[in-house]
Amino acid sequence: MKRIIKNVAVLGSGVMGSRIACHFANIGCNVYLLDIVPPKLTDEEIKKGLTEQSAEFRNRIVNTNLQNVLKAKPESLYDESFASRIKTGNFEDNLGWLKECDWIIEAVVENLEIKKSVLEKVEKFRKSGTLVTTNTSGIPIHSMLSGRSEDFQQHFCGAHFFNPPRYLPLLEIIPTEKTKQEVVDFLVYYSDVFLGKTPVLCKDTPAFIANRIGVFSIMAVFKLMKELGLKVKEIDTLTGPLTGKPKSATFRTADVVGIDTLVKVANNIYKDCPNDEWRELFKVPDFVSKLVNNNWLGDKTGQGFYKKVKNEKGEKEILELNTETFEYEPSPKVKYASVTAAKQLENLKERIKALTFSKDKAGEFLKKLSFMIFQYSSNRILEIADEIYKVDDALRAGFGWELGPFETWDVLGVEYTIKLMEEENLKPAKWVYEMLKGGFNSFYKIENGKKKYYDINSNSYKDIPGKNEFIILDNYRANKPVWKNTGATLHDIGDGVLNLEFQTKMNSIGSEILEAINKSIEIAEKDFRGLVIGNDAQNFSAGANLAMMFMLATEQEYDEIDMAVRMFQQSTMRIRYSAVPVVSAPHGMTLGGGCEVCLHSDKVVASAETYIGLVEVGVGIIPAGGGTKEMTLRASDKYQEGVVELPILQEMFMNIAMAKVSTSAQKAFGMGILRNGRDKYILNQNRLINEAKKAVIELSDQGYTQPLQRNDIKVLGKSALAALLVGAFSFHTARYITEHDKKIAEKLAFVMCGGDLTAPTLVSEQYLLDLEREAFLSLIGEKKTLERIQSILTTGKPLRN
């Protein structure tokens, strides 16, 4: 049966329900968001003359909840205008809307009786065949079926979104025995392709997969913290990005999610899993119970494991909880030799091995924690999931781990770690020994660019289902690259298409990346259909190599800087004017030079979560890798006869002058960075490189012709320059910008207006490139610019001087 999801209802407008509604609005659905009618009028409503029949009163709860989510950070919508796709109502007046819906999502409070009551009302209004799902973090799905019709039961299952649903890709899909297979198949497909999710099919067991393993790992941290005498910040250092976990690590995550929420999940697992061999671990430790009793629940109450305060200087400071004294105190510096050494290792797998097998307390903690998670995960297989990849997918997509438990186990070596686990009395499940006995030494293996998993039931390696549309560059490591240098690798990704992968720190662009761009295009022009520029790192590129520029500027090597900028410009122009199509696939931070690479590509296929912009003004310079030229060119292309041209140029100018960064790929269209009708974005980042590859093939098959350089760019000259300079002067006079900001803005305006021209004139791209390079060189030696660059390099924070 073919399904089209056009109208969606979300029942329950709490933080989760409202955010789910926003994400469906992001993808273009009409959304009905409903909640209960308030119990009574407030004094303020009575003063306003409202009655209990007034829509403003009856929809107060749903409207307040939605507005709170719309104001909250991080943003739930790709664009503010998408809020118009959400229509609010209540359970008493508007359930009739359900007749129009293709998917009804129940997201009310975690209470079985309340959920069953809402689902009973749903049945009276839904049309036959409509999908109904419940968003629950642990209530058994089958327990909601009683009293429901056969058609309802066949089209009902659990669909557990993780919060915030825009940013966390996991969607746990939990069918019951009554759920039709075609419903399950559709939800898996739709959530992947349209919602951008990592769908994981779960068994209907307590806490499903991600929370069962993820909360176990948190409770294990609590246990080891006390045993080894570790501090809050020490733990978060060891369970954060250093070991491939989110920046929020353990305790910061608990504060964000809510310590009371964590306690509820742990208590439910303890209650519902009497046969779990680690059941006693889920008993909430005293120091966590005390936090709940004190109402120190994390961010929602202003303090938890961390607390923000102002110090004697009036500066913001974050203190950590001493779990022994229950006083807040400054975090001590983490001084383990293994941590210092590991920070020098760029490769995550090497870092994990070095840390886990180190001989200090940090290594002891990580070793014991890893072994506990390995044992627990192996024991849960067949209970919560039949396949190991589902556990890894769930932890990566739901908890933000870069490697799941079984992937991490492979990194440390399965056979080797088992001996150590036995010494710690943490033997894994029997099936792991049988796997090794059968000659299978790892949980995964790569074959022909595809990742296979060890299947317990067949005692063999199998393809991971649903990954055929993914190109994961890690899976190509076993192949000999087409070309490689110290900062980049060129892969053959099939069908005559190459992929250039940046591999520097933060994927910053220096001479090795520029060399790789030019060499990749040269190779592609000779033997291939085209080139994708994309990677699987956390961010596409943080921009040009500032450290190199800072070093050259402090040594006053201006000829070297001039040559470096020329090389950058030549490289971006090589992207624009290659003989084969070049498609960029940005995601995450795509700043400065990374943005300039995209601006010069034939097409951009971006992840929806792309934060892109020309941010050079923040470090005291202007974009000089073709970025200023390109935005001037795009302004020129928007000029039409009879249209006032200055506002178009002003908008492009302000985007650069204010170092604006899009908060989504959608926002980048409004900024002129992505182009309507040419560029696009997709929601599932796992599909990004494959979609970019398809774009290369499509451009090639259409008969790609090498473009000609432009010499028809209209610049507006002195009249526009005067207007922009007056604007900069006004901002400075009103103290919105500093004297140095004003100077940078004046240089930027000079370039974008075409220099000292008496009238609007048509100029070439090279003319503008020369102007932007000259402006860059005049700013890079300024003392205040060097101070800004130094601040970014040493603290990671911009300096306004």
C-alpha positions, 0 to 999 in steps of 0.5 A, a space after each residue: 500500500 502506498 502511503 503519503 504523509 501530508 497531515 500529522 497530528 501530535 497529541 500532547 504539547 509538552 517539550 517533546 510533543 511540540 518539538 516533534 510537531 516542529 520537526 514534521 513542520 520542517 519537512 513540509 507536513 501540515 501539523 495539528 498540535 493538541 492538548 488538554 483544556 485548562 482546568 480554569 480561567 486565570 485572574 488575568 484571563 478574567 480581567 481580559 474578559 475571556 470565558 471558558 468558551 474562548 478559544 484563547 483560554 481553551 488553547 492556552 496550554 498548547 499555545 504556551 507550550 508551543 511558544 516556549 519551544 519556539 523561543 528555546 535554543 537550540 532552535 526546533 525549526 529550520 526556519 521561523 516561517 515554518 511555524 505557520 504549518 502548525 495548527 493548535 487545538 485541544 482534545 475537547 473541540 478539535 479531535 475531529 481534525 484527526 479524520 484528515 490525518 495520515 499519522 497520529 502521534 500520541 505524546 502525552 505524559 508517561 502514564 499508561 492510563 492517560 495514554 490509553 484514555 487518549 488512544 480511546 478518543 483517537 479511535 473514535 475519530 481516526 479513519 481506517 488505515 491511519 497510522 497511530 504511534 505512541 512516543 514513550 521511553 519505556 511503557 510496554 507498547 502491547 499494554 496499550 492495545 486492550 479495547 482497541 479495534 483490529 484495524 487500530 491494532 494493525 496500524 499501531 506501534 511505538 515510535 520513540 523519538 529522542 529529544 531534541 528530535 530535530 538534532 538526535 537522529 534515533 527513532 526506535 520503532 517498536 511493533 507489537 505482535 498485531 502490527 502489520 509488517 507493511 506498517 513497520 516497513 513504511 515507518 522504517 523507510 519514511 523515518 530514514 528518507 523523509 525525517 532524516 532518522 536512524 530507525 532502529 527496530 526494537 523488541 517491546 522490552 523495558 526501556 527498549 535499546 538505547 536507554 537500556 544500554 545508555 542508562 546502564 552506562 551512566 549507572 556504571 559511571 556512578 558506581 566507578 566514580 565512588 569506587 575510584 574516587 573521581 570528580 565530576 569534571 574528571 568523569 566528564 573529561 573521560 566520557 566526552 569527545 576524548 573517547 568519542 562521546 558528546 561534549 556534554 559527556 555524562 554529568 552535563 548530559 544528566 543536567 540537560 536531560 533532567 536528573 529526575 528523568 534519568 532516575 525515572 528510567 533507572 527506577 523503571 528498569 529496576 522494577 521491570 527487569 527482575 532477571 537482569 544480572 545487573 539489576 542492583 546497579 539500577 538502584 539510584 545511588 544516595 548522592 543522586 537521590 539527594 539531588 532529586 530531594 533537593 530539587 537540584 534537577 539540572 538546567 531546569 532548576 538552575 543547578 544539578 551536577 553543575 551550577 552557573 554562578 558569578 565570581 567576585 569579578 562579576 564573570 560567569 563561572 561554572 562550578 561542579 558538585 562535590 558529591 561528598 560534601 554537596 558543596 559547589 566548587 571550581 573544577 580541578 584541572 584533569 592532570 592524568 598523563 594518559 589524557 595529556 598524551 591522548 589529546 595529541 592523537 587525532 585518530 579516535 580509535 588510536 585515542 581510545 586504545 591508548 587511554 583504555 590500556 593506560 596504567 593510571 587511574 583514567 585508564 583503570 576507569 575507562 577499562 572497567 567501564 568499557 568491560 562492564 558495557 561490553 558484558 552487559 551489551 552482549 548479555 542483552 542480545 536476543 533479549 532486546 535485539 537479535 542483531 548487534 548493529 541495532 545496539 550500536 546504531 541506537 547508541 550512536 544515534 540516540 546518545 551521540 556516541 561516535 562508536 557503539 559498544 560492539 564497534 568499540 570492542 572491535 577497536 580494543 580487540 575482542 579476543 584480547 579484551 576477553 582475557 582481561 574481562 575474565 580477570 575482572 570477573 566480567 565474562 561476556 555472553 556465551 555467544 561471543 565465545 562461540 563466535 571466536 571459536 567459529 573463527 570470527 575475530 571481530 563483530 564487523 568486517 569491511 568487504 567491497 566498501 560495505 560494512 558487514 556484521 556478525 549474525 549470531 543466529 546464522 554464525 556468519 557475516 551479513 550485510 547491514 540492512 538499509 545501508 545500500 544508499 549510504 557511502 561511509 568513507 570509513 568503509 573505504 579505508 581498506 582500499 588503496 586510495 586514488 591519491 593521498 597526502 597528509 591532509 586529504 584522501 581521494 577515494 574512488 566511490 564507484 560509477 566514475 565518481 571520486 570523493 575528496 575527503 579532508 582529514 586535517 584538524 577540524 578539517 581546516 584548509 591549508 596548503 595540503 588541502 589546496 594541493 588536494 583540491 587541485 590534484 583531485 580535479 586534475 585526476 577527475 578531468 583525466 579519468 572520471 565523471 566528476 568529483 564530490 568534496 565531502 567527509 564523515 567528520 563531525 564538521 565539513 570544515 572550520 575554515 582556513 588554517 588560521 594558525 599558519 596565517 598567524 605565524 606568517 603575519 607575526 613574522 611579517 612574511 607578507 609575500 608568503 601570505 600573498 602567495 597563500 591567498 592567491 593559491 586559495 583563490 586559484 583553488 576555489 576558481 579551479 573548483 568553479 571552472 573545472 572540466 567535470 562537475 564538482 559537488 560539495 556535501 557540507 554538514 555541521 560547521 562549514 565556515 569561512 574557507 569551507 563555505 568558500 569551497 561550497 560557494 564555488 561548487 557546481 552544486 551543493 548537496 547539504 545536510 539539513 544540519 549545516 551551519 554555514 557562513 563567511 565568518 572571517 570578520 570575527 578574526 579581523 579580516 575579510 573573506 579572501 578565498 573568493 567569498 567576497 567576490 562570490 557574494 558580490 557576483 550573486 548580488 549582481 545576478 539579482 539586480 533587475 531593471 527597475 529594481 533598487 539595487 543597493 538593498 540587495 548589496 546591503 543584505 549580502 554585505 551585512 551577512 559578511 560584516 556581521 559574520 552571520 552563520 545559518 542555523 540550518 541549511 534552509 536558512 542558508 538559502 535566505 542568506 544567498 549562500 545556497 541557491 534556489 533551483 540548484 542546491 538542495 539539502 537532505 535530512 539524513 546525513 548518512 545519505 549525504 555523500 551518496 546523494 552528492 554522487 548522484 548529483 555529479 552523475 546527473 550533471 555529467 549525464 546532462 552533458 556538463 560543459 566547462 563554464 566560462 569565467 565571468 566578466 559581467 559582474 555589476 558593481 555599484 561604485 561610489 554611490 553605494 560605497 558612500 551608503 555602506 560607509 555611512 552605515 558603518 559610521 552610524 553603527 560605530 557611533 551608536 557603539 554597536 561595533 568597535 573602531 576595528 570592526 568599522 575599519 574591516 567593514 570599510 574595507 569590505 564595502 570597498 571590495 563589494 562596491 568595486 573599489 573607487 569607481 565613479 559609476 556602476 560598472 561591469 567588472 571581471 571575477 579576477 578584478 574582484 579577487 584582486 581587490 579582496 586579496 589586497 583588503 585581506 593583506 592590509 588587515 592581516 598585519 593589524 595588531 587588533 586582527 592578530 589579537 583576534 586570531 590569537 584569541 580564537 586559537 588559544 581560547 576558541 572564543 571571538 574577541 571584540 577589540 
